[in-house]
Amino acid sequence: MKIDDKDVQILKYLLTDARQSARQLSHRLGVSTVTMISRIKKLEEKKIIKGYAARLDHELLGYDITAIIEIKTTQGKMLEIENEIAKQDNVIAVYDITGDADTVVIAKFKDRASLSVFVKKISTIPNIENTVTHIVLNTIKEDNRLI
């Protein structure tokens, strides 16, 4: 599916407020409601739109600590380890990376004690050679909306 400028505009509006109706979007973009519904459905079918979710303020929910954890693995078990870590509720991202570490995990914690428990728990996973944990001091930007 080729994405045109109208699709990009639709995605921008949905990223701003995914609760907008197709009717509201059609008025904003000057197309019919039927056309809007069809375009959104195609974006969903092609998995460009994977779902709809609320954006939360983690700090207001008590998750005051953001940690970036570098992980070095052994014996080619990186994917299994990443999949296991990704299942944890407080983990918001798991990345394969280049460089000295194999994986980077970004996770949110309510306090230092829960961060400590998490790091100690993942350190016991077989084939994890080393972890390095960074604590975020200030968040300048945190937004996964790309367009």
N, CA, C and O atoms as a GROMACS GRO file, in nm:
protein
  588
    1MET      N    1   0.084  -0.118   0.000
    1MET     CA    2   0.000   0.000   0.000
    1MET      C    3   0.089   0.124   0.000
    1MET      O    4   0.178   0.138   0.084
    2LYS      N    5   0.063   0.209  -0.093
    2LYS     CA    6   0.137   0.334  -0.099
    2LYS      C    7   0.066   0.438  -0.011
    2LYS      O    8  -0.056   0.454  -0.019
    3ILE      N    9   0.143   0.505   0.072
    3ILE     CA   10   0.090   0.608   0.161
    3ILE      C   11   0.099   0.742   0.090
    3ILE      O   12   0.206   0.781   0.043
    4ASP      N   13  -0.013   0.812   0.082
    4ASP     CA   14  -0.010   0.944   0.020
    4ASP      C   15  -0.021   1.052   0.128
    4ASP      O   16  -0.030   1.021   0.246
    5ASP      N   17  -0.019   1.176   0.086
    5ASP     CA   18  -0.023   1.289   0.180
    5ASP      C   19  -0.149   1.287   0.266
    5ASP      O   20  -0.145   1.324   0.384
    6LYS      N   21  -0.260   1.246   0.209
    6LYS     CA   22  -0.386   1.240   0.284
    6LYS      C   23  -0.378   1.136   0.396
    6LYS      O   24  -0.425   1.160   0.507
    7ASP      N   25  -0.316   1.020   0.365
    7ASP     CA   26  -0.296   0.918   0.468
    7ASP      C   27  -0.207   0.970   0.581
    7ASP      O   28  -0.235   0.946   0.699
    8VAL      N   29  -0.102   1.042   0.545
    8VAL     CA   30  -0.014   1.100   0.646
    8VAL      C   31  -0.091   1.198   0.734
    8VAL      O   32  -0.073   1.200   0.856
    9GLN      N   33  -0.177   1.278   0.673
    9GLN     CA   34  -0.259   1.373   0.751
    9GLN      C   35  -0.352   1.297   0.846
    9GLN      O   36  -0.368   1.334   0.962
   10ILE      N   37  -0.413   1.190   0.796
   10ILE     CA   38  -0.501   1.108   0.880
   10ILE      C   39  -0.423   1.055   1.000
   10ILE      O   40  -0.470   1.063   1.113
   11LEU      N   41  -0.305   1.002   0.975
   11LEU     CA   42  -0.222   0.947   1.082
   11LEU      C   43  -0.185   1.054   1.184
   11LEU      O   44  -0.186   1.029   1.305
   12LYS      N   45  -0.152   1.174   1.137
   12LYS     CA   46  -0.118   1.284   1.229
   12LYS      C   47  -0.235   1.318   1.319
   12LYS      O   48  -0.218   1.335   1.440
   13TYR      N   49  -0.353   1.328   1.261
   13TYR     CA   50  -0.472   1.359   1.342
   13TYR      C   51  -0.502   1.247   1.441
   13TYR      O   52  -0.537   1.275   1.556
   14LEU      N   53  -0.489   1.122   1.399
   14LEU     CA   54  -0.516   1.011   1.490
   14LEU      C   55  -0.411   1.003   1.600
   14LEU      O   56  -0.444   0.965   1.713
   15LEU      N   57  -0.287   1.039   1.570
   15LEU     CA   58  -0.185   1.039   1.674
   15LEU      C   59  -0.211   1.148   1.778
   15LEU      O   60  -0.178   1.133   1.895
   16THR      N   61  -0.271   1.257   1.734
   16THR     CA   62  -0.304   1.365   1.826
   16THR      C   63  -0.424   1.328   1.913
   16THR      O   64  -0.425   1.352   2.034
   17ASP      N   65  -0.525   1.266   1.849
   17ASP     CA   66  -0.646   1.226   1.922
   17ASP      C   67  -0.711   1.110   1.848
   17ASP      O   68  -0.784   1.131   1.750
   18ALA      N   69  -0.685   0.989   1.894
   18ALA     CA   70  -0.737   0.870   1.827
   18ALA      C   71  -0.886   0.850   1.852
   18ALA      O   72  -0.947   0.761   1.792
   19ARG      N   73  -0.945   0.932   1.937
   19ARG     CA   74  -1.088   0.919   1.964
   19ARG      C   75  -1.174   0.996   1.864
   19ARG      O   76  -1.297   0.991   1.871
   20GLN      N   77  -1.111   1.066   1.772
   20GLN     CA   78  -1.187   1.140   1.671
   20GLN      C   79  -1.266   1.042   1.585
   20GLN      O   80  -1.218   0.933   1.553
   21SER      N   81  -1.386   1.080   1.549
   21SER     CA   82  -1.467   0.996   1.462
   21SER      C   83  -1.422   1.016   1.317
   21SER      O   84  -1.358   1.115   1.282
   22ALA      N   85  -1.459   0.919   1.234
   22ALA     CA   86  -1.431   0.931   1.090
   22ALA      C   87  -1.501   1.055   1.034
   22ALA      O   88  -1.448   1.121   0.944
   23ARG      N   89  -1.615   1.086   1.087
   23ARG     CA   90  -1.689   1.205   1.042
   23ARG      C   91  -1.611   1.332   1.073
   23ARG      O   92  -1.599   1.421   0.988
   24GLN      N   93  -1.558   1.342   1.195
   24GLN     CA   94  -1.478   1.459   1.233
   24GLN      C   95  -1.354   1.470   1.144
   24GLN      O   96  -1.321   1.579   1.097
   25LEU      N   97  -1.286   1.359   1.122
   25LEU     CA   98  -1.166   1.359   1.038
   25LEU      C   99  -1.200   1.397   0.894
   25LEU      O  100  -1.125   1.469   0.829
   26SER      N  101  -1.313   1.348   0.844
   26SER     CA  102  -1.350   1.378   0.706
   26SER      C  103  -1.376   1.527   0.689
   26SER      O  104  -1.340   1.584   0.586
   27HIS      N  105  -1.436   1.591   0.789
   27HIS     CA  106  -1.458   1.736   0.782
   27HIS      C  107  -1.325   1.811   0.784
   27HIS      O  108  -1.306   1.906   0.709
   28ARG      N  109  -1.235   1.767   0.870
   28ARG     CA  110  -1.104   1.834   0.881
   28ARG      C  111  -1.023   1.824   0.752
   28ARG      O  112  -0.952   1.918   0.714
   29LEU      N  113  -1.033   1.710   0.685
   29LEU     CA  114  -0.949   1.686   0.568
   29LEU      C  115  -1.024   1.705   0.435
   29LEU      O  116  -0.965   1.688   0.328
   30GLY      N  117  -1.151   1.739   0.442
   30GLY     CA  118  -1.225   1.769   0.320
   30GLY      C  119  -1.254   1.650   0.232
   30GLY      O  120  -1.253   1.662   0.109
   31VAL      N  121  -1.280   1.534   0.291
   31VAL     CA  122  -1.321   1.416   0.215
   31VAL      C  123  -1.450   1.363   0.274
   31VAL      O  124  -1.491   1.404   0.383
   32SER      N  125  -1.515   1.272   0.205
   32SER     CA  126  -1.640   1.216   0.256
   32SER      C  127  -1.612   1.122   0.372
   32SER      O  128  -1.501   1.070   0.386
   33THR      N  129  -1.712   1.100   0.455
   33THR     CA  130  -1.699   1.008   0.568
   33THR      C  131  -1.672   0.867   0.519
   33THR      O  132  -1.592   0.795   0.579
   34VAL      N  133  -1.737   0.826   0.412
   34VAL     CA  134  -1.716   0.693   0.356
   34VAL      C  135  -1.571   0.677   0.310
   34VAL      O  136  -1.510   0.573   0.335
   35THR      N  137  -1.516   0.778   0.245
   35THR     CA  138  -1.376   0.775   0.202
   35THR      C  139  -1.284   0.765   0.323
   35THR      O  140  -1.186   0.690   0.321
   36MET      N  141  -1.315   0.840   0.426
   36MET     CA  142  -1.232   0.839   0.548
   36MET      C  143  -1.234   0.701   0.612
   36MET      O  144  -1.129   0.648   0.650
   37ILE      N  145  -1.352   0.642   0.625
   37ILE     CA  146  -1.363   0.508   0.684
   37ILE      C  147  -1.283   0.408   0.602
   37ILE      O  148  -1.214   0.322   0.658
   38SER      N  149  -1.292   0.418   0.470
   38SER     CA  150  -1.219   0.327   0.380
   38SER      C  151  -1.068   0.343   0.398
   38SER      O  152  -0.996   0.243   0.404
   39ARG      N  153  -1.020   0.467   0.405
   39ARG     CA  154  -0.876   0.490   0.421
   39ARG      C  155  -0.826   0.437   0.556
   39ARG      O  156  -0.722   0.372   0.564
   40ILE      N  157  -0.901   0.463   0.661
   40ILE     CA  158  -0.860   0.415   0.794
   40ILE      C  159  -0.859   0.263   0.795
   40ILE      O  160  -0.766   0.202   0.848
   41LYS      N  161  -0.961   0.201   0.738
   41LYS     CA  162  -0.968   0.055   0.734
   41LYS      C  163  -0.847  -0.004   0.659
   41LYS      O  164  -0.791  -0.105   0.702
   42LYS      N  165  -0.807   0.057   0.548
   42LYS     CA  166  -0.690   0.011   0.473
   42LYS      C  167  -0.562   0.025   0.556
   42LYS      O  168  -0.476  -0.062   0.554
   43LEU      N  169  -0.550   0.137   0.628
   43LEU     CA  170  -0.433   0.157   0.714
   43LEU      C  171  -0.428   0.053   0.825
   43LEU      O  172  -0.320   0.008   0.863
   44GLU      N  173  -0.545   0.014   0.876
   44GLU     CA  174  -0.551  -0.090   0.979
   44GLU      C  175  -0.519  -0.228   0.919
   44GLU      O  176  -0.444  -0.305   0.979
   45GLU      N  177  -0.575  -0.259   0.802
   45GLU     CA  178  -0.551  -0.389   0.738
   45GLU      C  179  -0.404  -0.409   0.704
   45GLU      O  180  -0.354  -0.520   0.714
   46LYS      N  181  -0.336  -0.302   0.665
   46LYS     CA  182  -0.193  -0.311   0.631
   46LYS      C  183  -0.104  -0.302   0.755
   46LYS      O  184   0.018  -0.302   0.743
   47LYS      N  185  -0.166  -0.296   0.872
   47LYS     CA  186  -0.094  -0.291   1.002
   47LYS      C  187  -0.011  -0.165   1.019
   47LYS      O  188   0.079  -0.161   1.103
   48ILE      N  189  -0.041  -0.061   0.940
   48ILE     CA  190   0.021   0.068   0.964
   48ILE      C  191  -0.036   0.125   1.094
   48ILE      O  192   0.036   0.181   1.176
   49ILE      N  193  -0.167   0.110   1.111
   49ILE     CA  194  -0.232   0.138   1.239
   49ILE      C  195  -0.247   0.003   1.308
   49ILE      O  196  -0.324  -0.082   1.262
   50LYS      N  197  -0.174  -0.016   1.417
   50LYS     CA  198  -0.174  -0.144   1.487
   50LYS      C  199  -0.278  -0.150   1.598
   50LYS      O  200  -0.311  -0.258   1.647
   51GLY      N  201  -0.330  -0.035   1.637
   51GLY     CA  202  -0.428  -0.031   1.744
   51GLY      C  203  -0.442   0.111   1.792
   51GLY      O  204  -0.380   0.203   1.740
   52TYR      N  205  -0.526   0.128   1.893
   52TYR     CA  206  -0.551   0.260   1.950
   52TYR      C  207  -0.531   0.250   2.101
   52TYR      O  208  -0.576   0.154   2.165
   53ALA      N  209  -0.462   0.350   2.157
   53ALA     CA  210  -0.431   0.344   2.299
   53ALA      C  211  -0.426   0.485   2.357
   53ALA      O  212  -0.403   0.583   2.286
   54ALA      N  213  -0.448   0.492   2.487
   54ALA     CA  214  -0.434   0.619   2.559
   54ALA      C  215  -0.287   0.643   2.589
   54ALA      O  216  -0.213   0.548   2.618
   55ARG      N  217  -0.244   0.767   2.584
   55ARG     CA  218  -0.108   0.803   2.626
   55ARG      C  219  -0.117   0.845   2.773
   55ARG      O  220  -0.196   0.932   2.808
   56LEU      N  221  -0.038   0.783   2.856
   56LEU     CA  222  -0.046   0.806   3.000
   56LEU      C  223   0.071   0.889   3.049
   56LEU      O  224   0.179   0.889   2.990
   57ASP      N  225   0.048   0.960   3.157
   57ASP     CA  226   0.156   1.031   3.226
   57ASP      C  227   0.207   0.936   3.334
   57ASP      O  228   0.145   0.923   3.440
   58HIS      N  229   0.318   0.872   3.308
   58HIS     CA  230   0.371   0.771   3.399
   58HIS      C  231   0.403   0.827   3.537
   58HIS      O  232   0.381   0.761   3.638
   59GLU      N  233   0.455   0.949   3.540
   59GLU     CA  234   0.490   1.008   3.669
   59GLU      C  235   0.367   1.030   3.756
   59GLU      O  236   0.372   1.008   3.877
   60LEU      N  237   0.256   1.074   3.696
   60LEU     CA  238   0.133   1.092   3.773
   60LEU      C  239   0.079   0.960   3.825
   60LEU      O  240   0.004   0.956   3.923
   61LEU      N  241   0.117   0.849   3.759
   61LEU     CA  242   0.078   0.716   3.805
   61LEU      C  243   0.178   0.659   3.905
   61LEU      O  244   0.160   0.547   3.952
   62GLY      N  245   0.281   0.736   3.939
   62GLY     CA  246   0.376   0.693   4.040
   62GLY      C  247   0.503   0.630   3.985
   62GLY      O  248   0.589   0.588   4.063
   63TYR      N  249   0.516   0.622   3.853
   63TYR     CA  250   0.637   0.565   3.794
   63TYR      C  251   0.737   0.678   3.771
   63TYR      O  252   0.751   0.730   3.660
   64ASP      N  253   0.806   0.714   3.879
   64ASP     CA  254   0.896   0.829   3.877
   64ASP      C  255   1.035   0.797   3.823
   64ASP      O  256   1.111   0.888   3.790
   65ILE      N  257   1.069   0.669   3.814
   65ILE     CA  258   1.204   0.632   3.772
   65ILE      C  259   1.198   0.566   3.634
   65ILE      O  260   1.125   0.469   3.612
   66THR      N  261   1.277   0.620   3.542
   66THR     CA  262   1.296   0.557   3.412
   66THR      C  263   1.439   0.505   3.409
   66THR      O  264   1.534   0.578   3.438
   67ALA      N  265   1.451   0.378   3.374
   67ALA     CA  266   1.584   0.316   3.367
   67ALA      C  267   1.611   0.269   3.225
   67ALA      O  268   1.522   0.217   3.157
   68ILE      N  269   1.734   0.287   3.183
   68ILE     CA  270   1.782   0.235   3.055
   68ILE      C  271   1.887   0.130   3.091
   68ILE      O  272   1.990   0.161   3.150
   69ILE      N  273   1.858   0.007   3.054
   69ILE     CA  274   1.942  -0.104   3.097
   69ILE      C  275   2.006  -0.170   2.975
   69ILE      O  276   1.937  -0.219   2.886
   70GLU      N  277   2.138  -0.168   2.972
   70GLU     CA  278   2.214  -0.235   2.866
   70GLU      C  279   2.240  -0.378   2.910
   70GLU      O  280   2.275  -0.404   3.026
   71ILE      N  281   2.222  -0.471   2.818
   71ILE     CA  282   2.242  -0.612   2.850
   71ILE      C  283   2.338  -0.675   2.749
   71ILE      O  284   2.324  -0.656   2.628
   72LYS      N  285   2.434  -0.748   2.801
   72LYS     CA  286   2.526  -0.826   2.717
   72LYS      C  287   2.492  -0.973   2.740
   72LYS      O  288   2.484  -1.019   2.853
   73THR      N  289   2.473  -1.046   2.628
   73THR     CA  290   2.433  -1.186   2.637
   73THR      C  291   2.543  -1.277   2.583
   73THR      O  292   2.639  -1.231   2.521
   74THR      N  293   2.526  -1.408   2.608
   74THR     CA  294   2.621  -1.506   2.556
   74THR      C  295   2.546  -1.618   2.487
   74THR      O  296   2.425  -1.633   2.503
   75GLN      N  297   2.618  -1.696   2.411
   75GLN     CA  298   2.571  -1.820   2.350
   75GLN      C  299   2.449  -1.802   2.260
   75GLN      O  300   2.366  -1.893   2.250
   76GLY      N  301   2.436  -1.687   2.196
   76GLY     CA  302   2.331  -1.669   2.097
   76GLY      C  303   2.189  -1.675   2.151
   76GLY      O  304   2.098  -1.709   2.076
   77LYS      N  305   2.169  -1.645   2.276
   77LYS     CA  306   2.037  -1.654   2.338
   77LYS      C  307   1.968  -1.517   2.348
   77LYS      O  308   1.873  -1.500   2.424
   78MET      N  309   2.016  -1.421   2.270
   78MET     CA  310   1.967  -1.283   2.281
   78MET      C  311   1.815  -1.275   2.260
   78MET      O  312   1.746  -1.213   2.341
   79LEU      N  313   1.763  -1.334   2.155
   79LEU     CA  314   1.619  -1.322   2.125
   79LEU      C  315   1.532  -1.383   2.235
   79LEU      O  316   1.429  -1.326   2.271
   80GLU      N  317   1.572  -1.498   2.288
   80GLU     CA  318   1.496  -1.560   2.396
   80GLU      C  319   1.496  -1.471   2.520
   80GLU      O  320   1.393  -1.456   2.587
   81ILE      N  321   1.610  -1.413   2.550
   81ILE     CA  322   1.621  -1.323   2.665
   81ILE      C  323   1.535  -1.200   2.644
   81ILE      O  324   1.462  -1.159   2.734
   82GLU      N  325   1.544  -1.140   2.524
   82GLU     CA  326   1.465  -1.020   2.496
   82GLU      C  327   1.315  -1.048   2.507
   82GLU      O  328   1.241  -0.967   2.562
   83ASN      N  329   1.272  -1.162   2.455
   83ASN     CA  330   1.130  -1.196   2.462
   83ASN      C  331   1.084  -1.216   2.606
   83ASN      O  332   0.972  -1.179   2.641
   84GLU      N  333   1.168  -1.274   2.688
   84GLU     CA  334   1.134  -1.294   2.829
   84GLU      C  335   1.122  -1.159   2.902
   84GLU      O  336   1.028  -1.136   2.977
   85ILE      N  337   1.219  -1.071   2.878
   85ILE     CA  338   1.218  -0.940   2.942
   85ILE      C  339   1.099  -0.857   2.894
   85ILE      O  340   1.038  -0.784   2.973
   86ALA      N  341   1.066  -0.866   2.766
   86ALA     CA  342   0.957  -0.787   2.708
   86ALA      C  343   0.822  -0.819   2.772
   86ALA      O  344   0.730  -0.737   2.764
   87LYS      N  345   0.806  -0.933   2.834
   87LYS     CA  346   0.680  -0.972   2.898
   87LYS      C  347   0.653  -0.896   3.027
   87LYS      O  348   0.540  -0.895   3.076
   88GLN      N  349   0.756  -0.831   3.083
   88GLN     CA  350   0.739  -0.761   3.210
   88GLN      C  351   0.655  -0.635   3.191
   88GLN      O  352   0.678  -0.559   3.097
   89ASP      N  353   0.559  -0.611   3.279
   89ASP     CA  354   0.466  -0.498   3.266
   89ASP      C  355   0.533  -0.362   3.265
   89ASP      O  356   0.487  -0.272   3.195
   90ASN      N  357   0.638  -0.345   3.340
   90ASN     CA  358   0.701  -0.214   3.350
   90ASN      C  359   0.799  -0.184   3.237
   90ASN      O  360   0.854  -0.074   3.231
   91VAL      N  361   0.822  -0.280   3.148
   91VAL     CA  362   0.912  -0.261   3.035
   91VAL      C  363   0.836  -0.194   2.922
   91VAL      O  364   0.732  -0.244   2.877
   92ILE      N  365   0.888  -0.079   2.875
   92ILE     CA  366   0.820  -0.008   2.767
   92ILE      C  367   0.889  -0.026   2.632
   92ILE      O  368   0.829   0.003   2.529
   93ALA      N  369   1.014  -0.072   2.631
   93ALA     CA  370   1.084  -0.094   2.505
   93ALA      C  371   1.199  -0.192   2.525
   93ALA      O  372   1.265  -0.192   2.628
   94VAL      N  373   1.220  -0.275   2.422
   94VAL     CA  374   1.334  -0.366   2.418
   94VAL      C  375   1.391  -0.356   2.277
   94VAL      O  376   1.320  -0.376   2.179
   95TYR      N  377   1.520  -0.325   2.269
   95TYR     CA  378   1.585  -0.305   2.140
   95TYR      C  379   1.708  -0.393   2.126
   95TYR      O  380   1.786  -0.406   2.220
   96ASP      N  381   1.726  -0.454   2.006
   96ASP     CA  382   1.855  -0.511   1.966
   96ASP      C  383   1.939  -0.392   1.923
   96ASP      O  384   1.891  -0.305   1.851
   97ILE      N  385   2.063  -0.388   1.966
   97ILE     CA  386   2.147  -0.274   1.930
   97ILE      C  387   2.284  -0.319   1.884
   97ILE      O  388   2.323  -0.435   1.901
   98THR      N  389   2.356  -0.226   1.825
   98THR     CA  390   2.496  -0.249   1.792
   98THR      C  391   2.580  -0.189   1.903
   98THR      O  392   2.531  -0.109   1.983
   99GLY      N  393   2.705  -0.226   1.909
   99GLY     CA  394   2.794  -0.171   2.010
   99GLY      C  395   2.834  -0.275   2.112
   99GLY      O  396   2.828  -0.395   2.085
  100ASP      N  397   2.874  -0.228   2.230
  100ASP     CA  398   2.924  -0.319   2.333
  100ASP      C  399   2.814  -0.406   2.392
  100ASP      O  400   2.839  -0.522   2.427
  101ALA      N  401   2.693  -0.353   2.403
  101ALA     CA  402   2.581  -0.431   2.456
  101ALA      C  403   2.504  -0.492   2.339
  101ALA      O  404   2.517  -0.449   2.225
  102ASP      N  405   2.425  -0.593   2.370
  102ASP     CA  406   2.342  -0.660   2.269
  102ASP      C  407   2.200  -0.605   2.268
  102ASP      O  408   2.134  -0.600   2.164
  103THR      N  409   2.153  -0.565   2.386
  103THR     CA  410   2.014  -0.526   2.405
  103THR      C  411   2.006  -0.404   2.495
  103THR      O  412   2.087  -0.387   2.586
  104VAL      N  413   1.908  -0.319   2.467
  104VAL     CA  414   1.876  -0.209   2.558
  104VAL      C  415   1.729  -0.224   2.597
  104VAL      O  416   1.642  -0.246   2.513
  105VAL      N  417   1.704  -0.211   2.726
  105VAL     CA  418   1.569  -0.217   2.780
  105VAL      C  419   1.538  -0.082   2.843
  105VAL      O  420   1.620  -0.027   2.917
  106ILE      N  421   1.420  -0.029   2.813
  106ILE     CA  422   1.374   0.092   2.880
  106ILE      C  423   1.254   0.051   2.964
  106ILE      O  424   1.159  -0.008   2.914
  107ALA      N  425   1.259   0.084   3.092
  107ALA     CA  426   1.154   0.043   3.184
  107ALA      C  427   1.125   0.154   3.284
  107ALA      O  428   1.209   0.241   3.308
  108LYS      N  429   1.005   0.150   3.341
  108LYS     CA  430   0.959   0.250   3.439
  108LYS      C  431   0.940   0.180   3.574
  108LYS      O  432   0.896   0.065   3.580
  109PHE      N  433   0.974   0.252   3.680
  109PHE     CA  434   0.963   0.196   3.815
  109PHE      C  435   0.906   0.299   3.911
  109PHE      O  436   0.923   0.420   3.892
  110LYS      N  437   0.837   0.250   4.014
  110LYS     CA  438   0.779   0.340   4.114
  110LYS      C  439   0.883   0.383   4.218
  110LYS      O  440   0.871   0.490   4.278
  111ASP      N  441   0.984   0.299   4.238
  111ASP     CA  442   1.086   0.333   4.338
  111ASP      C  443   1.215   0.256   4.309
  111ASP      O  444   1.218   0.166   4.225
  112ARG      N  445   1.320   0.294   4.382
  112ARG     CA  446   1.450   0.229   4.363
  112ARG      C  447   1.445   0.081   4.399
  112ARG      O  448   1.514   0.000   4.337
  113ALA      N  449   1.365   0.047   4.498
  113ALA     CA  450   1.357  -0.093   4.540
  113ALA      C  451   1.303  -0.182   4.427
  113ALA      O  452   1.356  -0.291   4.404
  114SER      N  453   1.200  -0.136   4.358
  114SER     CA  454   1.146  -0.218   4.248
  114SER      C  455   1.244  -0.225   4.131
  114SER      O  456   1.252  -0.327   4.063
  115LEU      N  457   1.318  -0.117   4.107
  115LEU     CA  458   1.423  -0.120   4.005
  115LEU      C  459   1.530  -0.221   4.044
  115LEU      O  460   1.575  -0.300   3.961
  116SER      N  461   1.570  -0.221   4.168
  116SER     CA  462   1.672  -0.313   4.216
  116SER      C  463   1.627  -0.458   4.200
  116SER      O  464   1.704  -0.543   4.155
  117VAL      N  465   1.504  -0.487   4.237
  117VAL     CA  466   1.450  -0.622   4.223
  117VAL      C  467   1.451  -0.664   4.076
  117VAL      O  468   1.488  -0.777   4.044
  118PHE      N  469   1.410  -0.573   3.988
  118PHE     CA  470   1.406  -0.602   3.844
  118PHE      C  471   1.545  -0.635   3.790
  118PHE      O  472   1.563  -0.735   3.721
  119VAL      N  473   1.642  -0.550   3.822
  119VAL     CA  474   1.778  -0.572   3.771
  119VAL      C  475   1.836  -0.702   3.825
  119VAL      O  476   1.901  -0.776   3.751
  120LYS      N  477   1.812  -0.730   3.951
  120LYS     CA  478   1.863  -0.855   4.008
  120LYS      C  479   1.794  -0.976   3.945
  120LYS      O  480   1.857  -1.079   3.923
  121LYS      N  481   1.665  -0.962   3.915
  121LYS     CA  482   1.591  -1.071   3.852
  121LYS      C  483   1.642  -1.100   3.712
  121LYS      O  484   1.664  -1.215   3.676
  122ILE      N  485   1.662  -0.995   3.632
  122ILE     CA  486   1.710  -1.020   3.495
  122ILE      C  487   1.856  -1.067   3.494
  122ILE      O  488   1.898  -1.137   3.403
  123SER      N  489   1.931  -1.028   3.597
  123SER     CA  490   2.070  -1.073   3.604
  123SER      C  491   2.082  -1.223   3.627
  123SER      O  492   2.186  -1.282   3.600
  124THR      N  493   1.974  -1.285   3.676
  124THR     CA  494   1.976  -1.430   3.700
  124THR      C  495   1.932  -1.510   3.579
  124THR      O  496   1.940  -1.633   3.580
  125ILE      N  497   1.885  -1.442   3.474
  125ILE     CA  498   1.844  -1.513   3.352
  125ILE      C  499   1.968  -1.577   3.290
  125ILE      O  500   2.070  -1.510   3.271
  126PRO      N  501   1.960  -1.707   3.258
  126PRO     CA  502   2.076  -1.773   3.197
  126PRO      C  503   2.121  -1.701   3.069
  126PRO      O  504   2.038  -1.653   2.991
  127ASN      N  505   2.250  -1.695   3.050
  127ASN     CA  506   2.315  -1.636   2.933
  127ASN      C  507   2.317  -1.484   2.933
  127ASN      O  508   2.350  -1.423   2.831
  128ILE      N  509   2.282  -1.421   3.044
  128ILE     CA  510   2.306  -1.277   3.057
  128ILE      C  511   2.443  -1.264   3.123
  128ILE      O  512   2.464  -1.305   3.237
  129GLU      N  513   2.533  -1.205   3.049
  129GLU     CA  514   2.671  -1.191   3.096
  129GLU      C  515   2.686  -1.070   3.187
  129GLU      O  516   2.755  -1.076   3.289
  130ASN      N  517   2.619  -0.958   3.149
  130ASN     CA  518   2.640  -0.833   3.222
  130ASN      C  519   2.524  -0.738   3.196
  130ASN      O  520   2.462  -0.742   3.089
  131THR      N  521   2.494  -0.655   3.293
  131THR     CA  522   2.397  -0.547   3.274
  131THR      C  523   2.459  -0.417   3.322
  131THR      O  524   2.539  -0.415   3.416
  132VAL      N  525   2.422  -0.308   3.257
  132VAL     CA  526   2.461  -0.175   3.300
  132VAL      C  527   2.332  -0.092   3.304
  132VAL      O  528   2.261  -0.081   3.204
  133THR      N  529   2.303  -0.036   3.420
  133THR     CA  530   2.178   0.037   3.437
  133THR      C  531   2.204   0.186   3.447
  133THR      O  532   2.288   0.232   3.525
  134HIS      N  533   2.130   0.261   3.367
  134HIS     CA  534   2.135   0.407   3.370
  134HIS      C  535   2.000   0.456   3.421
  134HIS      O  536   1.896   0.406   3.379
  135ILE      N  537   2.002   0.553   3.511
  135ILE     CA  538   1.878   0.613   3.560
  135ILE      C  539   1.863   0.750   3.496
  135ILE      O  540   1.955   0.832   3.499
  136VAL      N  541   1.747   0.773   3.437
  136VAL     CA  542   1.719   0.901   3.371
  136VAL      C  543   1.698   1.007   3.478
  136VAL      O  544   1.618   0.990   3.569
  137LEU      N  545   1.770   1.118   3.466
  137LEU     CA  546   1.756   1.229   3.561
  137LEU      C  547   1.642   1.323   3.521
  137LEU      O  548   1.561   1.363   3.605
  138ASN      N  549   1.638   1.359   3.394
  138ASN     CA  550   1.533   1.448   3.343
  138ASN      C  551   1.489   1.398   3.206
  138ASN      O  552   1.571   1.356   3.124
  139THR      N  553   1.360   1.401   3.183
  139THR     CA  554   1.305   1.362   3.053
  139THR      C  555   1.275   1.488   2.974
  139THR      O  556   1.189   1.567   3.013
  140ILE      N  557   1.345   1.508   2.865
  140ILE     CA  558   1.325   1.624   2.780
  140ILE      C  559   1.213   1.596   2.682
  140ILE      O  560   1.125   1.679   2.661
  141LYS      N  561   1.215   1.479   2.621
  141LYS     CA  562   1.110   1.440   2.528
  141LYS      C  563   1.092   1.289   2.538
  141LYS      O  564   1.189   1.213   2.542
  142GLU      N  565   0.966   1.247   2.544
  142GLU     CA  566   0.934   1.106   2.544
  142GLU      C  567   0.802   1.092   2.470
  142GLU      O  568   0.695   1.118   2.524
  143ASP      N  569   0.811   1.051   2.345
  143ASP     CA  570   0.691   1.047   2.261
  143ASP      C  571   0.719   0.952   2.146
  143ASP      O  572   0.815   0.972   2.072
  144ASN      N  573   0.637   0.850   2.130
  144ASN     CA  574   0.661   0.755   2.022
  144ASN      C  575   0.585   0.791   1.894
  144ASN      O  576   0.581   0.712   1.800
  145ARG      N  577   0.527   0.909   1.890
  145ARG     CA  578   0.456   0.953   1.769
  145ARG      C  579   0.557   1.010   1.671
  145ARG      O  580   0.619   1.113   1.699
  146LEU      N  581   0.575   0.946   1.559
  146LEU     CA  582   0.680   0.981   1.466
  146LEU      C  583   0.638   1.084   1.362
  146LEU      O  584   0.714   1.175   1.329
  147ILE      N  585   0.519   1.070   1.311
  147ILE     CA  586   0.477   1.156   1.199
  147ILE      C  587   0.438   1.294   1.249
  147ILE      O  588   0.400   1.380   1.169
   0.00000   0.00000   0.00000
